[in-house]
Amino acid sequence: MKKRHVAGAALALASVLVLPSPGTAQAPEVPRTAAGHPDLSGIWQALGNAHWDIEPHAARPALAMEPGPVVSVPAREVVAMGAVGSVPSGYGVVVGGEIPYRPEARAVRDENRALWLERDPEIRCYLPGVPRATYLPFPFQIFQSDARVLIAYEYAGAVRDVYLEDPGPPQVDSWMGQSVGRWDGDTFVVTVNGFNGQTWLDRAGNHHGPGMTVTERYAMVGPDHIMYEAEIDDPQTFTRPWSIRMPLYRNIDPNARLGQFKCVEFVEELMYGHLRRNPIRVREGGR
């Protein structure tokens, strides 16, 4: 009799612990606007190390290197930063793993990487461009209504006004380009063009030309997650269109807000310090 009770209890417990099959599991509901579209409004941020290098890469001592006694060592401008100036590894966000550069464009990428301290627009607080603004190590905020969509970035106070009606070709080229959005089912698709060709895709020298068109896709996969994709089409730089993909995470802290990082004033000494009547002296060896 006791064995029968034990067996019955075990069967009842097992029935409670049985998980629903994947076919019956339901995804969490995403917030929606009055018009029924997914509501992307909120503060979002990418995680990971794509801002260092969007391709898969191993950790390395620094981006800026110079010849050493035996092997290359961090450049004198960054050697004092130690581990803070080193590059963490990353699994990459490029679909397929490798950017399909044309040979001459790959040579420019390699040159950019060697001259990172001189060339990276981020160092001089220039606007980051698209898609780089999305995965810089700073949050950004989406403001959405059925009539307008605006994206504000903490880095450099960058802003994108996403047109929901196509205004025609961009009147001028710019750092952030012109953004035109539309809904494809539950995915918000944004086409961006009109770039000035001066932005990079990361700190590793990956670049593009002024003829680039970026097609972004924002698809909510849960109330606090967006799957972000960006297809890059630039025939002058790449042999074919290619894409990056990564999740974006909502900041659910009730006190979350964008901070102020208007970095123009932070780089005045770097860019104009040599024009002082009495320039600040740099210690021997750049240290």
C-alpha positions in Angstrom: 0.0 0.0 0.0 2.8 2.4 0.9 4.6 1.6 -2.4 1.3 2.5 -4.3 1.1 5.8 -2.5 4.7 6.6 -3.2 4.4 5.7 -6.9 1.2 7.9 -7.2 2.9 10.8 -5.5 5.9 10.5 -7.8 3.6 10.4 -10.9 1.8 13.5 -9.7 5.0 15.4 -9.1 6.3 14.4 -12.5 3.2 15.7 -14.1 3.7 19.1 -12.4 7.3 19.3 -13.5 6.7 18.5 -17.1 7.5 21.5 -19.2 5.4 22.6 -22.1 6.6 21.6 -25.5 8.3 24.3 -27.7 5.2 24.4 -29.9 2.9 25.4 -27.1 5.2 27.9 -25.3 4.1 31.5 -25.9 6.5 34.4 -26.2 6.0 37.3 -23.8 3.7 40.0 -25.1 5.5 43.1 -26.3 4.1 46.6 -25.6 2.1 48.1 -28.4 1.0 51.6 -29.5 -2.6 52.6 -30.1 -2.1 51.7 -33.7 -1.0 48.2 -32.8 2.7 48.5 -33.7 5.3 47.2 -31.2 6.2 50.1 -28.9 10.0 50.6 -29.1 10.0 53.6 -26.7 12.6 53.3 -23.9 16.3 53.4 -23.1 18.3 50.7 -24.9 21.9 49.6 -25.0 24.0 46.9 -26.8 26.2 44.7 -24.7 29.5 43.1 -25.8 32.6 44.4 -27.5 31.4 45.3 -31.0 32.4 48.9 -30.5 36.1 47.7 -30.5 35.8 45.5 -33.5 32.6 44.2 -35.2 34.5 41.2 -36.6 35.5 38.2 -34.4 38.8 39.1 -32.6 41.1 37.9 -29.9 42.2 40.1 -27.0 45.3 42.2 -27.7 47.5 44.7 -25.9 46.2 47.8 -27.7 44.8 49.1 -30.9 47.8 51.3 -31.5 51.0 49.3 -31.6 54.7 50.1 -32.5 57.8 47.9 -33.0 59.4 46.7 -29.8 62.7 45.0 -28.9 61.3 41.6 -29.8 57.6 41.9 -30.7 55.3 44.8 -31.2 54.3 46.7 -28.0 51.6 49.3 -27.2 52.3 52.7 -28.7 53.9 55.2 -26.4 50.7 57.3 -26.4 48.7 54.5 -24.7 51.4 52.4 -22.9 50.8 54.2 -19.6 47.1 53.1 -19.7 48.1 49.5 -19.2 45.1 47.1 -19.2 42.7 50.0 -19.6 44.1 50.6 -23.1 43.9 47.0 -24.1 41.3 45.5 -26.4 39.0 42.8 -25.1 38.1 39.8 -27.2 34.8 39.7 -29.1 32.8 37.0 -30.9 31.8 39.4 -33.6 28.5 40.7 -34.9 29.1 40.4 -38.6 26.8 37.8 -40.1 29.2 35.2 -41.6 32.1 36.5 -39.6 34.1 38.6 -42.1 33.5 41.9 -43.9 33.7 41.4 -47.7 36.0 44.3 -48.5 37.3 45.1 -51.9 41.2 44.7 -51.8 41.9 48.4 -51.9 39.3 49.1 -49.2 40.9 46.4 -47.0 44.2 48.1 -47.4 42.6 51.3 -46.1 41.2 49.4 -43.2 44.6 48.1 -42.3 46.1 51.6 -42.6 43.3 53.0 -40.4 44.0 50.4 -37.7 47.7 51.3 -37.7 46.9 55.0 -37.4 44.0 54.6 -35.1 45.0 57.4 -32.7 45.2 59.9 -35.6 42.1 58.8 -37.6 39.3 57.4 -35.5 36.5 60.0 -35.5 35.3 58.9 -32.1 38.6 60.1 -30.5 37.8 63.7 -31.7 34.1 63.5 -30.7 32.7 63.6 -34.2 29.2 62.2 -34.6 29.3 58.4 -34.7 27.1 57.7 -37.8 24.9 54.7 -38.4 25.1 51.9 -37.4 28.0 52.6 -35.1 25.9 54.8 -32.8 23.8 51.8 -31.9 26.6 49.7 -30.3 28.9 52.4 -28.8 29.2 51.7 -25.1 26.5 54.4 -24.3 22.7 54.1 -24.0 20.3 55.6 -26.4 16.6 56.4 -26.2 13.8 55.8 -28.7 10.8 58.1 -28.6 7.9 56.7 -30.6 4.4 57.8 -31.4 2.2 56.8 -34.3 3.2 60.1 -36.0 7.0 60.4 -35.2 10.0 58.4 -34.2 13.1 60.1 -32.8 16.3 58.4 -31.5 18.6 60.3 -29.1 22.1 59.0 -28.2 24.0 59.8 -25.1 27.3 60.0 -27.0 28.0 63.5 -28.3 24.3 64.4 -28.1 23.6 62.7 -31.4 20.0 62.7 -32.6 18.1 61.0 -35.5 14.7 62.2 -36.6 13.3 59.1 -38.5 10.9 60.3 -41.2 7.8 58.1 -41.6 7.1 59.7 -45.0 9.9 59.7 -47.5 11.0 63.4 -48.0 13.0 62.5 -51.1 16.8 62.3 -51.5 18.9 63.9 -48.8 19.5 67.6 -49.4 23.0 67.4 -47.9 25.4 64.7 -46.8 25.9 64.4 -43.0 27.5 62.4 -40.2 24.2 60.7 -39.2 22.6 60.5 -42.7 18.9 60.7 -43.4 16.6 58.1 -41.9 13.3 57.0 -43.4 11.2 54.4 -41.5 8.3 52.1 -42.3 6.7 49.1 -40.7 7.0 45.6 -42.2 4.6 43.6 -40.0 6.0 43.9 -36.5 9.5 45.0 -37.7 10.5 48.6 -37.9 12.6 49.1 -41.0 14.8 52.2 -41.4 16.7 53.1 -44.5 19.6 55.4 -43.9 21.7 57.2 -46.6 23.2 60.6 -47.4 26.4 60.0 -45.4 29.5 62.1 -45.6 31.8 59.1 -45.6 33.8 60.2 -42.6 32.5 57.9 -40.0 33.8 54.4 -39.0 32.1 51.2 -38.1 34.2 50.6 -35.0 37.6 51.4 -33.4 39.4 48.8 -35.5 39.5 50.9 -38.6 36.5 49.3 -40.4 35.1 52.0 -42.7 32.7 52.8 -45.5 32.3 55.3 -48.3 29.8 58.2 -48.8 27.6 56.0 -51.0 26.7 53.6 -48.2 23.1 52.7 -47.6 22.2 51.1 -44.3 18.9 49.2 -43.9 18.1 48.7 -40.2 15.6 46.3 -38.7 14.3 46.6 -35.2 12.3 43.6 -34.1 11.0 43.2 -30.5 11.5 39.6 -29.3 10.2 40.3 -25.8 9.1 43.3 -23.8 12.7 44.2 -22.9 14.7 43.0 -26.0 15.1 44.1 -29.6 16.9 42.1 -32.2 18.8 44.7 -34.2 20.0 44.0 -37.7 21.7 46.4 -40.1 22.4 45.6 -43.8 25.3 47.6 -45.3 25.3 48.2 -49.0 28.3 50.1 -50.4 29.5 48.8 -53.8 32.6 51.1 -53.9 33.9 49.6 -50.6 32.5 46.1 -50.4 32.0 43.2 -52.9 28.5 42.6 -51.8 25.9 43.7 -49.2 26.5 42.3 -45.7 24.9 42.5 -42.3 25.5 42.8 -38.6 23.1 41.4 -35.9 22.9 41.8 -32.2 20.3 42.1 -29.3 19.6 45.4 -27.6 18.6 45.4 -24.0 16.1 47.8 -22.3 17.2 49.6 -19.2 14.4 48.7 -16.7 15.8 50.8 -13.8 12.9 53.2 -13.0 15.5 56.0 -12.6 17.2 55.3 -15.9 17.8 58.4 -18.1 20.3 59.5 -20.7 23.3 61.3 -19.2 25.2 64.2 -20.7 28.2 63.3 -22.8 28.7 66.3 -25.0 32.4 65.6 -25.5 33.4 68.4 -27.9 34.9 70.4 -25.0 36.7 67.3 -23.8 38.9 67.2 -26.9 39.7 70.9 -27.2 43.2 70.3 -25.8 43.8 67.4 -28.2 42.7 69.3 -31.2 43.7 72.9 -30.5 46.2 72.8 -27.5 49.1 73.3 -29.8 47.7 76.7 -30.7 48.2 78.0 -27.1 50.7 80.8 -26.6 52.3 78.5 -24.1 51.3 74.9 -25.0 51.2 72.3 -22.3 54.4 70.3 -22.3 54.2 66.5 -22.8 56.6 64.6 -20.7 59.5 62.7 -22.3 58.3 59.6 -24.2 54.7 60.8 -24.2 54.3 59.8 -20.6 
